[in-house]
Structure formats: C-alpha cells, structure tokens
Amino acid sequence: MANLSFPSPRVLPALIGLLALAALMAVPAIAPRAVTQDLFGILTLLVLAMNWNMLAGFAGLVSVGQQAFVGIGAYVMFAAVILWGLDPLVGVLLGGLAAMAFAVPMAFFAFRLNGAYFAIGTWVVADIARLLAGQWKALGGGTGTSLPKGTTKDMFGVPLAKDLLHVSSAAAADAVTYWLALALALVMLVASYRFLRSRSGLGMQAIRDNEQAARSVGVDPLRLKALVFLLTAFGTGLCGALIFIQITRVTPDAAFSVQDWTAFVIFVVVIGGIGTLPGPIVGVIVFYLLQRLLADYGTVYLIVLGALGIVVMLFARSGLWGRFSALTGIDPFPLSHRPPAPLRVTASKASLI
C-alpha cells in the first residue's frame, strides 16, 4: 500500500492562502459589482489597520492622526487629476509620496512627545492639515470638489479590464481599484512579515517592550521609529488616494475624518489583536459583519461596537486572534525567533578535548 503524505504545517496555510488569493482576484469576473465595491472597502480598511498596527502594535507609537495621511493622499491625487492633468493612478503614487513627505515635519514635532501626549499631538497636527486643506481654493476650499466626469473611465488599465471582463467602464474602474487594493493589502502583509522577522523588526519590537534595554544592546530607537513612521505614512497615503478615486468627491471633513480613518481602524486592530499580523484581518471581518447586521439600527451600531471593544479589552487583551492563537497554538505568521541549537559533541571529538 502506497504511503500517504500530508502537507507540512507550514505548507497547508500557504496553500489555503493561495486559494483565497485566487478567489479574491476572480471576484470582479464572477460576482456582482456591489460585492466588488464591498470587498474594496474591506481591503482598504485592512490596509489602514495593518499600517496602524505596525505603528502602535509593533513600534509602540499610538497615533491618533492617521487621517492626516489619508486626507493628504486624497487631496494630492485630486490635484494631480484636476490641476496637473495626470492619470488618477499616477496621482495615487504622488499622494503616497506627499503623505510620506508630510510625515517628516509631523515626526519632528510628535517624536518630542511620549505616550498620551504623542497621541494628542498627532491628532492636533492632523486637524491642522484638515484646516489647511479647507483653504485650498483650487480644490473647492471648505466645500471640496469632485473628479471631472469620466475620469475613472479613462484611467490606466480600465479599457483592458473592460475588454477582459466584458463589463461597463464604471464596473471596469471598480475592478481596477479593487485589484490595486488587493495588491496593496498583500504587499503590506508580506512586507510586514518579512520586516518583523528581520533584525530591524526584532529591534523595533524590543524598543516597544523596553526602549532603554534595546538602546543598551545597540538598537537606535529614533532611526527605527522614524523609518516605520514614514513607511506607514506612505502606505496610508496610497490607500487614502485609492479610496477617494472610488468616492470621486473630496471634502476636508470627509478626507480628514478621525472617525472613519482612525477610530474605526483602532477598533479593528484592538478587537482583532494588536501586535499580531492576523489580528487586523480578523478585526476587519468582525467589523464588516457588525456593520452589515446593525446598519438599520442607527446609533445602536456604534453602541455595540463600543461595548464589544470594552469586552475584548477587559477579557481578551490580546484580541480575538490572540486569544484563539493562545488556545489552539495556530499561528500562520510566527514572529518568534528561536536561538540556534547547541552544538553536539561526539564521543570521538570529546576524547580529543
């Protein structure tokens, strides 16, 4: 009888992940347009959550000003299209770069603060950015502006998607932005895992746990924190610009909304599991399900979200995923570093000593 071989514990999660990725890529071809739009919202929220989790969960930088990068990414993308006549996808890249550039003076100010003062400081800077965006008269000032009609239909990749999927230009534009959001989420997940498994990632987690001890073994806290702050600003700015391509209209209050782009993101990370890579994925699924189930109940929706957050923080501080992982031992993205195995000394070698 032939021996049956089963996939190793590491191969099985990889196979499941590839199957899930293939299914997600095929969504615009097999599912209604509304499903594509819903999944786009889930993926962009996931990207925002992974960026905030990298800051707060792994670097110990609890920012409440991430909406600044979303808003700057959105406004620069609109400026690229309306004022400079560029393709919206080029505007997305410029939006990410502009958010990263804004993070430099923001970090210069915020890094002088610690703990709650850092959180409040980032919120204040984000609100200043919102007020400045309201003075940009070329983009509508306080009332905002919309993308020119037909902009997304002529966006790079849309004609190809239209021919490939045999759908309308609007549905093809949704497919292109969806695929970009999926790619951004995948890159963010893989890059986070590779970085956290690296020497720099280990040093960053050491800073989070005990900055003085990390400094004593040669880790440079300022350099690592600045690196993470700038890179997460870039990722958040890209995501913000992509979100507002689909919305097609930008206003200061919408682009710099602390509730939509920071409060909900914090909720997702906390209930899913702060300081874990699968945590934001679990959190965004729970958030989406609650949003769908309670959408018709008005303020009850926010009350339930708040109550769930309190329960998780009281009884499962590591989040839903952290609790599940502790009970089952399952972790598709292990971040622990094992020391090298001790050398074995054979009898012949021992006799020579």
C-alpha positions as CSV (number, residue, x, y, z in Angstrom):
1,M,0.0,0.0,0.0
2,A,1.4,3.4,-1.0
3,N,2.4,5.7,1.8
4,L,0.2,8.8,2.0
5,S,2.0,12.1,2.6
6,F,0.3,15.1,4.0
7,P,1.3,18.8,3.7
8,S,3.5,20.1,6.5
9,P,2.0,22.6,8.9
10,R,3.8,25.4,7.1
11,V,2.7,24.3,3.6
12,L,-1.0,24.0,4.4
13,P,-1.5,27.7,5.4
14,A,0.4,28.7,2.2
15,L,-1.9,26.5,0.0
16,I,-5.0,28.0,1.7
17,G,-3.7,31.5,1.2
18,L,-3.0,30.9,-2.5
19,L,-6.5,29.5,-3.0
20,A,-8.0,32.5,-1.1
21,L,-5.9,34.9,-3.2
22,A,-7.1,33.3,-6.5
23,A,-10.7,33.5,-5.4
24,L,-10.3,37.2,-4.4
25,M,-8.7,38.0,-7.7
26,A,-11.6,36.4,-9.6
27,V,-14.3,38.4,-7.7
28,P,-14.8,41.1,-10.4
29,A,-15.3,38.4,-13.0
30,I,-17.7,36.2,-11.1
31,A,-19.5,38.4,-8.6
32,P,-21.9,41.4,-8.9
33,R,-20.4,44.9,-8.9
34,A,-21.8,45.6,-5.4
35,V,-19.7,42.7,-4.0
36,T,-16.5,44.1,-5.6
37,Q,-17.3,47.5,-4.0
38,D,-17.9,46.0,-0.6
39,L,-14.6,44.0,-0.8
40,F,-12.8,47.1,-1.9
41,G,-14.0,48.8,1.3
42,I,-12.9,45.8,3.4
43,L,-9.4,45.7,1.8
44,T,-8.7,49.4,2.1
45,L,-9.8,49.3,5.8
46,L,-7.5,46.3,6.2
47,V,-4.5,48.3,4.7
48,L,-5.2,51.2,7.1
49,A,-5.5,48.8,10.0
50,M,-2.2,47.0,9.2
51,N,-0.4,50.3,8.9
52,W,-1.7,51.5,12.3
53,N,-1.0,48.1,13.8
54,M,2.6,48.4,12.7
55,L,2.9,51.7,14.4
56,A,1.1,51.0,17.6
57,G,1.3,47.3,17.9
58,F,4.9,46.8,17.0
59,A,6.7,50.2,17.2
60,G,4.7,51.4,20.3
61,L,3.7,54.7,18.5
62,V,0.0,55.1,19.3
63,S,-1.0,57.7,16.7
64,V,-4.5,59.2,16.6
65,G,-3.6,61.3,13.5
66,Q,-3.5,58.8,10.7
67,Q,-6.4,60.6,9.0
68,A,-3.8,63.3,8.1
69,F,-2.1,60.9,5.6
70,V,-5.4,59.7,4.2
71,G,-6.5,63.3,3.6
72,I,-3.2,64.4,2.1
73,G,-3.1,61.3,-0.2
74,A,-6.7,62.1,-1.4
75,Y,-6.1,65.8,-1.9
76,V,-2.8,65.4,-3.8
77,M,-4.5,62.8,-6.0
78,F,-7.3,65.2,-6.8
79,A,-4.7,67.9,-7.5
80,A,-2.8,65.6,-9.9
81,V,-6.0,65.0,-11.9
82,I,-7.7,68.4,-11.8
83,L,-4.8,70.8,-11.7
84,W,-2.0,68.8,-13.4
85,G,-4.0,66.6,-15.8
86,L,-2.4,63.4,-14.7
87,D,-3.9,59.9,-14.6
88,P,-5.6,59.1,-11.2
89,L,-3.2,56.2,-10.6
90,V,-0.2,58.5,-11.0
91,G,-2.0,60.7,-8.5
92,V,-2.3,57.8,-6.1
93,L,1.5,57.4,-6.1
94,L,2.0,61.1,-5.7
95,G,-0.5,61.1,-2.8
96,G,1.5,58.4,-1.0
97,L,4.8,60.3,-1.5
98,A,3.2,63.6,-0.3
99,A,1.9,61.8,2.8
100,M,5.4,60.5,3.5
101,A,6.9,64.0,3.0
102,F,4.3,65.4,5.4
103,A,5.3,62.8,7.9
104,V,8.8,64.3,8.2
105,P,7.8,67.6,9.9
106,M,5.0,65.7,11.8
107,A,7.5,63.3,13.2
108,F,9.9,66.2,14.1
109,F,7.1,67.6,16.3
110,A,5.4,64.4,17.6
111,F,8.6,62.5,18.4
112,R,9.3,65.0,21.1
113,L,6.2,63.7,22.9
114,N,5.6,60.4,24.7
115,G,2.5,58.3,25.5
116,A,-0.8,60.1,25.5
117,Y,0.9,63.4,24.6
118,F,2.2,61.7,21.4
119,A,-1.4,60.6,20.5
120,I,-2.9,64.0,21.1
121,G,0.0,65.7,19.2
122,T,-0.6,63.6,16.1
123,W,-4.3,64.4,16.3
124,V,-3.6,68.1,16.5
125,V,-1.3,68.0,13.5
126,A,-3.9,66.1,11.5
127,D,-6.5,68.7,12.4
128,I,-4.1,71.5,11.2
129,A,-3.8,69.6,7.9
130,R,-7.6,69.5,7.6
131,L,-7.8,73.2,8.2
132,L,-5.1,73.9,5.6
133,A,-6.9,71.7,3.0
134,G,-10.0,73.8,3.6
135,Q,-8.0,76.8,2.4
136,W,-7.1,75.2,-1.0
137,K,-9.4,77.2,-3.1
138,A,-8.4,75.5,-6.4
139,L,-9.9,72.3,-5.0
140,G,-13.1,73.8,-3.6
141,G,-11.9,75.1,-0.3
142,G,-14.2,74.1,2.6
143,T,-16.8,72.6,0.3
144,G,-14.4,70.3,-1.6
145,T,-14.6,69.2,-5.2
146,S,-15.3,66.2,-7.4
147,L,-13.3,64.4,-10.1
148,P,-14.2,65.5,-13.6
149,K,-16.9,63.4,-15.2
150,G,-15.5,60.3,-16.9
151,T,-12.1,60.5,-15.2
152,T,-12.2,57.0,-13.8
153,K,-13.4,55.5,-17.1
154,D,-10.3,56.7,-18.8
155,M,-8.0,55.6,-16.0
156,F,-5.0,53.5,-16.9
157,G,-6.0,49.8,-17.0
158,V,-9.7,50.4,-17.3
159,P,-10.0,49.7,-21.1
160,L,-8.1,46.5,-20.7
161,A,-10.3,45.4,-17.7
162,K,-13.4,46.3,-19.7
163,D,-12.4,44.1,-22.6
164,L,-11.2,41.3,-20.3
165,L,-14.4,41.2,-18.1
166,H,-16.9,42.4,-20.8
167,V,-18.4,44.9,-18.4
168,S,-19.2,48.6,-18.4
169,S,-16.4,51.2,-18.0
170,A,-17.7,52.0,-14.4
171,A,-17.6,48.3,-13.4
172,A,-14.1,48.0,-15.0
173,A,-12.9,51.0,-13.0
174,D,-14.2,49.3,-9.8
175,A,-12.3,46.2,-10.8
176,V,-9.0,48.1,-11.3
177,T,-9.2,49.9,-8.0
178,Y,-10.2,46.6,-6.3
179,W,-7.2,44.7,-7.7
180,L,-5.0,47.6,-6.6
181,A,-6.4,47.5,-3.1
182,L,-5.9,43.7,-3.1
183,A,-2.3,44.1,-4.2
184,L,-1.7,46.8,-1.6
185,A,-3.0,44.6,1.2
186,L,-1.0,41.6,0.0
187,V,2.2,43.7,-0.3
188,M,1.6,45.2,3.1
189,L,1.1,41.8,4.7
190,V,4.2,40.2,3.2
191,A,6.4,43.2,3.7
192,S,5.3,43.5,7.4
193,Y,6.1,39.8,8.0
194,R,9.5,40.0,6.3
195,F,10.4,43.2,8.2
196,L,9.3,41.9,11.6
197,R,11.2,38.7,11.1
198,S,14.4,40.7,10.2
199,R,17.0,42.1,12.6
200,S,15.5,45.6,12.4
201,G,12.0,44.2,13.1
202,L,13.2,42.4,16.2
203,G,14.9,45.6,17.3
204,M,11.7,47.6,16.8
205,Q,9.8,45.1,19.0
206,A,12.5,45.4,21.6
207,I,12.1,49.2,21.6
208,R,8.3,48.8,22.1
209,D,8.9,46.5,25.1
210,N,11.8,48.3,26.8
211,E,13.4,51.2,25.0
212,Q,16.3,51.6,27.5
213,A,17.2,47.9,27.3
214,A,17.0,48.0,23.5
215,R,19.3,51.0,23.4
216,S,21.8,49.3,25.7
217,V,22.3,46.5,23.1
218,G,22.9,48.9,20.2
219,V,19.4,49.5,18.8
220,D,18.8,53.0,17.6
221,P,15.1,53.8,18.6
222,L,14.9,57.1,16.8
223,R,16.0,55.7,13.4
224,L,13.7,52.7,13.6
225,K,10.7,54.7,14.8
226,A,11.2,57.3,12.1
227,L,11.6,54.6,9.4
228,V,8.3,52.9,10.4
229,F,6.5,56.2,10.8
230,L,7.5,57.3,7.2
231,L,6.7,54.0,5.6
232,T,3.3,53.7,7.2
233,A,2.5,57.3,6.2
234,F,3.4,56.3,2.6
235,G,1.1,53.2,2.8
236,T,-1.7,55.1,4.4
237,G,-1.4,57.9,1.8
238,L,-1.6,55.4,-1.1
239,C,-4.7,53.8,0.5
240,G,-6.4,57.2,1.1
241,A,-5.9,58.3,-2.5
242,L,-7.2,54.9,-3.8
243,I,-10.3,55.2,-1.5
244,F,-11.2,58.6,-2.9
245,I,-10.8,57.5,-6.5
246,Q,-13.9,55.4,-5.9
247,I,-15.7,58.0,-3.8
248,T,-14.9,60.6,-6.6
249,R,-15.5,63.6,-4.3
250,V,-13.3,65.0,-1.6
251,T,-14.0,67.5,1.2
252,P,-11.8,68.4,4.2
253,D,-14.2,66.8,6.7
254,A,-14.5,63.5,4.7
255,A,-10.8,63.2,3.9
256,F,-9.6,64.0,7.4
257,S,-12.3,62.2,9.3
258,V,-11.0,60.9,12.6
259,Q,-13.9,58.5,13.0
260,D,-13.6,56.9,9.6
261,W,-9.9,56.7,9.2
262,T,-8.6,56.4,12.7
263,A,-11.3,55.5,15.3
264,F,-12.7,52.6,13.3
265,V,-9.1,51.5,12.4
266,I,-8.2,51.4,16.1
267,F,-11.3,49.4,16.9
268,V,-10.5,46.9,14.1
269,V,-6.9,46.4,15.4
270,V,-7.9,46.2,19.1
271,I,-10.7,43.6,18.7
272,G,-8.6,41.6,16.2
273,G,-5.4,41.5,18.1
274,I,-2.9,44.4,18.4
275,G,0.6,43.4,17.8
276,T,-0.3,40.4,15.7
277,L,-0.3,40.1,11.9
278,P,-3.6,38.2,11.5
279,G,-5.3,40.5,14.1
280,P,-6.3,43.2,11.7
281,I,-7.7,40.6,9.2
282,V,-9.9,39.1,11.9
283,G,-10.9,42.6,13.2
284,V,-11.9,43.9,9.8
285,I,-14.1,40.8,9.2
286,V,-15.8,41.2,12.5
287,F,-16.3,45.0,11.9
288,Y,-17.8,44.4,8.4
289,L,-20.2,41.7,9.7
290,L,-21.4,44.0,12.6
291,Q,-21.7,46.9,10.1
292,R,-23.9,44.8,7.9
293,L,-26.0,43.3,10.6
294,L,-26.6,46.6,12.5
295,A,-26.8,49.0,9.6
296,D,-30.5,49.6,10.0
297,Y,-30.3,50.4,13.8
298,G,-28.7,53.8,13.7
299,T,-26.7,54.7,16.8
300,V,-27.2,51.1,18.2
301,Y,-24.5,50.1,15.7
302,L,-21.9,52.4,17.4
303,I,-23.0,51.3,20.9
304,V,-22.5,47.7,20.0
305,L,-19.1,48.4,18.6
306,G,-18.1,50.3,21.7
307,A,-19.4,47.6,24.0
308,L,-17.5,44.9,22.0
309,G,-14.3,46.8,22.2
310,I,-14.6,47.2,26.0
311,V,-15.4,43.4,26.5
312,V,-12.4,42.5,24.3
313,M,-10.1,44.8,26.2
314,L,-11.3,43.5,29.6
315,F,-11.3,39.8,28.9
316,A,-9.1,39.2,25.9
317,R,-6.4,41.9,25.8
318,S,-4.6,40.2,23.0
319,G,-7.7,40.4,20.9
320,L,-9.8,37.7,19.3
321,W,-7.0,36.3,17.2
322,G,-4.5,36.5,20.1
323,R,-7.0,34.5,22.3
324,F,-7.6,32.0,19.6
325,S,-3.9,31.5,18.9
326,A,-3.2,31.1,22.6
327,L,-5.8,28.4,22.9
328,T,-5.0,26.5,19.7
329,G,-1.3,27.2,19.1
330,I,-2.2,28.1,15.4
331,D,-0.1,31.0,14.0
332,P,0.3,31.3,10.2
333,F,2.7,34.2,10.7
334,P,5.1,33.3,13.6
335,L,7.3,36.2,14.6
336,S,9.2,34.5,17.4
337,H,12.9,34.0,17.0
338,R,14.4,30.7,18.2
339,P,18.0,30.6,19.4
340,P,20.4,28.4,17.4
341,A,20.6,24.7,18.6
342,P,23.6,23.9,20.7
343,L,26.5,22.1,19.0
344,R,26.6,18.3,19.6
345,V,29.9,16.9,20.7
346,T,30.5,13.4,19.6
347,A,32.5,10.8,21.6
348,S,35.5,11.0,19.3
349,K,35.6,14.8,19.5
350,A,35.1,14.7,23.3
351,S,38.2,12.3,23.6
352,L,40.3,15.0,21.9
353,I,39.4,17.6,24.4
